[in-house]
Amino acid sequence: MKRRMLGLFLASIGGATAITCIILALGTLGGLYAGAMNDPLGQPDAAEQNASHAMLVYAGIGALGVVPMVIGVYLVRGSFFSRRS
């Protein structure tokens, strides 16, 4: 029971972190394109570089969230299989 609860906790925290970072990275990309569509010549010089840096940061944090999610899924699956045996 403890392994299942720990697994659910890790899977939910890791999944929430990964999904949140994906949404933030896509929001950054959407903001870049929205700015380019509204005023193509009024973009700052480093707008693309700043957006790519922010997206890489979000991708790195999201990748760190995948690790506890995978561990949690294996803990939950292991607890179900050991219970049925």
Secondary structure, DSSP 8 states (H G I E B T S, - for coil): -HHHHHHHHHHHHHHHHHHHHHHHHHHHHHHHHHHHHH-GGG--TTHHHHHHHHHHHHHHHHHHHHHHHHHHHHHHHHHHHHHH-
